[in-house]
Amino acid sequence: MNYIKPKQLRRGELVGIISPASSANDESLVENGVKYIESLGYRTILGKNVGKVRGYLAGTDEERVEDIHQMFSDKKVKAIFCLRGGYGAFRLLDKIDYMLIQKNPKIFVGFSEITALQMAFLKKSKLISFAGPMLVSNFSSEINRFAEESFWKTITSNSKPGRIQISGKQLFSKNKIAETIGRIVGGNLSVFTALIGTGYLSELKNRILFLEEIDEPPYKIDRMLNQLKLNKTFSNLRGIILGSFSDCVENDKNKKTLSLEEVWKEYFETIKIPVIHSFPHGHIKDMVTIPFGIKVKMNVKKGFVEFMESGVR
């Protein structure tokens, strides 16, 4: 299958900013993020409907889709950054013009709730997109230098991003296939599992699956992993990479619980494909940017994850 790589971003080019899920809680954070991007030599343009609020949504579904379509249609816009996640991107999937996106491939960046759009773009438009920092969430206050370097290198250079070293403590079992290669898909666990059966989820056979999560107690992680297991997802994969599972603990001291690590072990210690955890991506400051759809190599014997190609051309 031929996936489409967007063109790399160059200094002076125009970056579109949209809010396809929830709105910013503080408009000054949007201003700070814009100033940061412009300080690096890029120009910015806000979506027409950025700043609108409808409950937990950044405006109506129609307004948020309008901004997506406008940014992909505008020939001057070379990259599209999401303000934040939250909730709402999932509601847009049956309203998007995927042929428009396929004909106008651009860098598209976000993570968490934005997983819904990224997997739909990969499935319906064949577009490689980027799980990476968002304007309000990551670029509005203190900038993490590790995340910053990974992000800008990934979207401005067509060289291979290279290897991320992993330790033996990040492996569930060494009794597995030592090395595997596959195209990487995935994102937020809650959003990803909700995509199953919708027609908006990319092919999973022979893929490497990445998953991250935040603020879900272990029993909910258990339920979602079991859904993937019962759906035969794990048996079709080449490998699994677990990112940050931030604050995924049971906060009620009176509740009996398993730990997150105990839940992981039940699902991942016995399967034959390589599985690593604590990969630096998710709701953390020092995140690696992941181009969804590119080929990735995992080697659990030598201890690395390698991005084998660039996400841009």
C-alpha positions as CSV (number, residue, x, y, z in Angstrom):
1,M,0.0,0.0,0.0
2,N,1.3,3.4,-1.0
3,Y,1.1,5.9,1.8
4,I,1.5,9.7,1.2
5,K,4.2,11.7,2.8
6,P,3.7,15.4,3.1
7,K,6.4,17.9,2.1
8,Q,8.9,18.9,4.8
9,L,8.3,22.3,6.5
10,R,10.7,25.1,5.6
11,R,11.4,28.3,7.4
12,G,9.1,31.1,6.4
13,E,6.2,28.8,5.5
14,L,2.7,29.1,6.9
15,V,1.5,26.9,9.7
16,G,-2.3,26.5,10.2
17,I,-3.6,26.1,13.7
18,I,-7.0,24.4,14.4
19,S,-8.9,23.0,17.4
20,P,-10.7,19.9,16.2
21,A,-11.5,18.6,19.7
22,S,-11.7,20.7,22.9
23,S,-11.0,24.4,23.2
24,A,-8.1,26.0,25.1
25,N,-9.0,26.8,28.7
26,D,-7.0,30.0,28.5
27,E,-6.7,32.0,25.3
28,S,-3.4,33.5,26.4
29,L,-1.9,30.0,26.0
30,V,-2.8,30.1,22.3
31,E,-1.1,33.5,22.0
32,N,2.0,32.1,23.7
33,G,2.1,29.1,21.4
34,V,1.8,31.3,18.3
35,K,4.6,33.5,19.5
36,Y,6.8,30.5,20.0
37,I,6.2,29.2,16.4
38,E,6.7,32.6,14.9
39,S,9.9,33.1,16.9
40,L,11.4,30.1,15.0
41,G,10.8,31.8,11.7
42,Y,7.4,30.4,10.6
43,R,4.2,32.2,9.9
44,T,0.9,31.2,11.5
45,I,-2.8,31.4,10.7
46,L,-5.6,30.5,13.1
47,G,-8.6,28.6,11.9
48,K,-11.7,30.7,11.4
49,N,-13.4,29.0,14.3
50,V,-10.6,28.7,16.8
51,G,-11.7,30.1,20.1
52,K,-15.3,29.0,19.8
53,V,-16.8,26.9,22.6
54,R,-19.7,24.5,22.8
55,G,-19.5,22.8,26.2
56,Y,-16.6,20.4,26.1
57,L,-16.2,21.0,22.3
58,A,-14.3,23.8,20.4
59,G,-17.5,24.8,18.6
60,T,-20.0,22.8,16.6
61,D,-18.9,19.7,14.6
62,E,-19.6,21.7,11.4
63,E,-17.3,24.6,12.6
64,R,-14.5,22.3,13.5
65,V,-14.7,20.3,10.2
66,E,-14.8,23.6,8.3
67,D,-11.4,24.6,9.8
68,I,-10.0,21.2,8.8
69,H,-11.2,21.5,5.2
70,Q,-10.1,25.1,5.0
71,M,-6.5,24.4,6.1
72,F,-6.1,21.5,3.8
73,S,-7.6,23.5,0.9
74,D,-5.4,26.6,1.4
75,K,-2.4,26.2,-0.8
76,K,-0.4,28.6,1.3
77,V,-0.7,26.4,4.4
78,K,2.1,23.8,4.6
79,A,1.5,22.3,8.0
80,I,-1.5,22.0,10.4
81,F,-1.0,22.0,14.2
82,C,-3.7,21.1,16.7
83,L,-4.2,23.3,19.7
84,R,-5.0,20.4,22.1
85,G,-6.8,17.1,22.5
86,G,-9.7,16.7,25.0
87,Y,-12.7,15.3,23.2
88,G,-14.5,15.9,19.9
89,A,-12.3,14.8,17.1
90,F,-14.1,11.4,17.0
91,R,-17.4,13.1,16.2
92,L,-15.9,14.5,12.9
93,L,-14.9,11.3,11.2
94,D,-18.1,10.8,9.1
95,K,-18.1,14.5,8.1
96,I,-14.6,14.9,6.6
97,D,-13.8,15.1,2.9
98,Y,-11.0,12.5,2.8
99,M,-10.4,13.0,-0.9
100,L,-9.7,16.6,-0.3
101,I,-7.0,15.6,2.2
102,Q,-5.5,13.0,-0.1
103,K,-5.2,15.5,-2.9
104,N,-3.6,18.1,-0.6
105,P,-1.3,16.2,1.7
106,K,0.2,18.3,4.5
107,I,1.9,17.8,7.8
108,F,-0.7,17.2,10.5
109,V,0.3,17.1,14.1
110,G,-1.4,16.2,17.4
111,F,-1.9,13.3,19.8
112,S,-4.3,11.9,22.4
113,E,-7.9,12.6,21.1
114,I,-6.3,13.5,17.8
115,T,-5.6,9.8,17.3
116,A,-9.1,9.5,15.8
117,L,-8.2,11.9,12.9
118,Q,-4.8,10.4,12.4
119,M,-6.0,6.9,12.0
120,A,-8.9,8.0,9.8
121,F,-6.5,10.0,7.6
122,L,-4.2,7.0,7.3
123,K,-7.1,4.7,6.4
124,K,-9.1,7.0,4.1
125,S,-6.5,9.4,2.7
126,K,-3.3,7.3,3.0
127,L,-1.7,10.3,4.7
128,I,1.2,9.9,7.1
129,S,0.6,12.2,10.1
130,F,2.6,13.0,13.3
131,A,1.9,12.1,16.9
132,G,3.7,15.0,18.4
133,P,3.5,18.2,20.5
134,M,0.4,20.5,20.4
135,L,0.3,24.2,20.6
136,V,-1.4,24.7,24.0
137,S,-0.4,21.5,25.6
138,N,3.3,21.6,24.7
139,F,4.3,25.0,23.2
140,S,2.6,27.6,25.3
141,S,4.8,27.7,28.4
142,E,8.1,26.0,29.3
143,I,9.3,24.1,26.2
144,N,10.9,20.7,26.7
145,R,14.1,20.7,24.7
146,F,14.1,16.9,24.0
147,A,10.6,17.1,22.6
148,E,11.3,20.2,20.7
149,E,14.4,18.8,19.0
150,S,12.6,15.5,18.1
151,F,9.6,17.3,16.7
152,W,11.2,19.9,14.5
153,K,13.8,17.5,13.2
154,T,11.0,15.1,12.2
155,I,8.9,17.5,10.3
156,T,11.6,19.7,8.7
157,S,14.0,17.0,7.5
158,N,13.6,14.0,5.2
159,S,16.4,12.2,6.8
160,K,15.6,9.1,8.9
161,P,14.9,10.0,12.6
162,G,17.0,7.1,13.7
163,R,17.1,4.9,16.8
164,I,15.7,5.2,20.3
165,Q,17.6,3.1,22.7
166,I,15.6,0.9,25.2
167,S,16.7,-0.9,28.3
168,G,16.1,-4.5,29.4
169,K,13.7,-3.2,32.0
170,Q,11.4,-2.0,29.3
171,L,10.9,-5.6,27.9
172,F,8.1,-7.9,29.1
173,S,10.0,-11.1,28.1
174,K,13.1,-11.9,26.1
175,N,11.5,-15.2,25.0
176,K,10.2,-13.6,21.9
177,I,11.1,-12.8,18.3
178,A,14.3,-10.7,18.6
179,E,13.7,-8.4,15.7
180,T,10.6,-7.3,13.8
181,I,9.7,-4.7,11.2
182,G,6.3,-3.1,10.4
183,R,4.4,0.1,9.8
184,I,3.6,1.9,13.0
185,V,-0.1,2.8,13.8
186,G,-1.9,3.5,17.0
187,G,-2.1,6.4,19.5
188,N,-4.3,6.9,22.6
189,L,-5.6,3.5,23.8
190,S,-9.2,4.8,24.6
191,V,-9.6,6.4,21.2
192,F,-8.0,3.6,19.3
193,T,-10.2,0.9,20.8
194,A,-13.3,3.1,20.1
195,L,-12.3,3.0,16.4
196,I,-12.7,-0.7,16.2
197,G,-15.5,-1.7,13.9
198,T,-16.1,1.9,12.6
199,G,-14.4,1.6,9.2
200,Y,-12.0,4.4,10.1
201,L,-9.2,2.3,11.5
202,S,-6.2,1.5,9.3
203,E,-5.1,-2.1,8.5
204,L,-3.6,-3.8,11.5
205,K,-2.1,-7.0,10.0
206,N,1.7,-7.0,10.2
207,R,1.7,-3.6,11.9
208,I,3.6,-2.4,15.0
209,L,1.0,-1.0,17.4
210,F,1.8,2.0,19.6
211,L,-0.4,2.8,22.6
212,E,-0.4,5.5,25.3
213,E,-3.0,6.6,27.9
214,I,-3.7,9.0,30.7
215,D,-6.0,9.1,33.8
216,E,-7.5,5.6,33.3
217,P,-7.5,3.2,36.3
218,P,-6.0,-0.3,35.8
219,Y,-9.4,-2.0,35.4
220,K,-10.3,0.2,32.5
221,I,-6.9,-0.5,30.9
222,D,-7.7,-4.2,31.4
223,R,-11.0,-3.9,29.7
224,M,-9.6,-2.1,26.6
225,L,-6.7,-4.5,26.3
226,N,-9.1,-7.4,26.5
227,Q,-11.2,-5.8,23.7
228,L,-8.1,-5.8,21.5
229,K,-7.3,-9.4,22.5
230,L,-10.8,-10.6,21.7
231,N,-10.8,-8.7,18.4
232,K,-7.7,-10.7,17.4
233,T,-5.7,-7.5,17.2
234,F,-2.6,-8.8,19.0
235,S,-2.4,-12.0,16.9
236,N,-2.1,-9.9,13.7
237,L,0.6,-7.6,14.9
238,R,4.4,-7.7,14.4
239,G,5.1,-5.9,17.7
240,I,3.7,-3.6,20.4
241,I,5.2,-0.4,21.8
242,L,3.6,1.0,25.0
243,G,4.3,4.7,25.7
244,S,3.5,6.7,28.7
245,F,0.5,5.6,30.8
246,S,0.3,8.7,32.9
247,D,-1.6,8.6,36.2
248,C,-3.1,5.2,35.3
249,V,-3.6,4.2,38.9
250,E,-6.6,3.5,41.2
251,N,-7.0,6.7,43.3
252,D,-9.6,5.2,45.6
253,K,-7.7,3.7,48.5
254,N,-10.7,1.6,49.5
255,K,-10.9,-0.2,46.2
256,K,-9.1,-3.4,45.5
257,T,-7.0,-3.2,42.4
258,L,-4.3,-4.8,40.3
259,S,-1.4,-2.5,39.4
260,L,-0.9,-1.4,35.8
261,E,2.2,-3.5,35.5
262,E,0.2,-6.6,36.6
263,V,-2.4,-5.9,34.0
264,W,0.3,-5.5,31.3
265,K,2.0,-8.8,32.3
266,E,-1.2,-10.7,31.9
267,Y,-1.6,-9.6,28.3
268,F,2.0,-9.2,27.1
269,E,4.3,-11.8,28.8
270,T,2.9,-14.8,26.9
271,I,2.4,-13.4,23.4
272,K,5.2,-14.2,21.0
273,I,5.7,-10.8,19.4
274,P,8.1,-8.3,21.0
275,V,6.6,-5.9,23.4
276,I,8.3,-2.9,25.1
277,H,6.9,-0.4,27.6
278,S,7.8,3.1,28.8
279,F,8.6,4.4,25.3
280,P,9.0,8.2,25.5
281,H,5.7,9.4,24.0
282,G,2.4,10.3,25.4
283,H,1.2,12.8,28.0
284,I,4.7,13.6,29.1
285,K,7.1,16.5,28.5
286,D,10.0,14.6,26.9
287,M,8.2,13.0,24.0
288,V,9.5,11.6,20.8
289,T,7.4,12.6,17.7
290,I,6.0,9.5,15.9
291,P,5.2,9.6,12.2
292,F,2.2,7.2,11.9
293,G,2.4,5.0,8.9
294,I,6.2,4.7,8.4
295,K,8.3,1.5,8.8
296,V,9.7,0.9,12.2
297,K,12.1,-1.8,13.4
298,M,12.1,-3.2,16.9
299,N,15.0,-5.2,18.2
300,V,14.6,-6.5,21.8
301,K,17.9,-8.3,21.8
302,K,20.0,-5.2,20.9
303,G,17.6,-2.8,22.7
304,F,16.3,-0.3,20.2
305,V,13.3,1.1,18.2
306,E,14.4,2.5,14.9
307,F,12.4,4.7,12.6
308,M,13.5,3.4,9.2
309,E,12.3,6.2,7.0
310,S,11.3,9.8,7.3
311,G,7.7,11.0,7.7
312,V,8.2,13.8,5.2
313,R,9.6,14.1,1.7
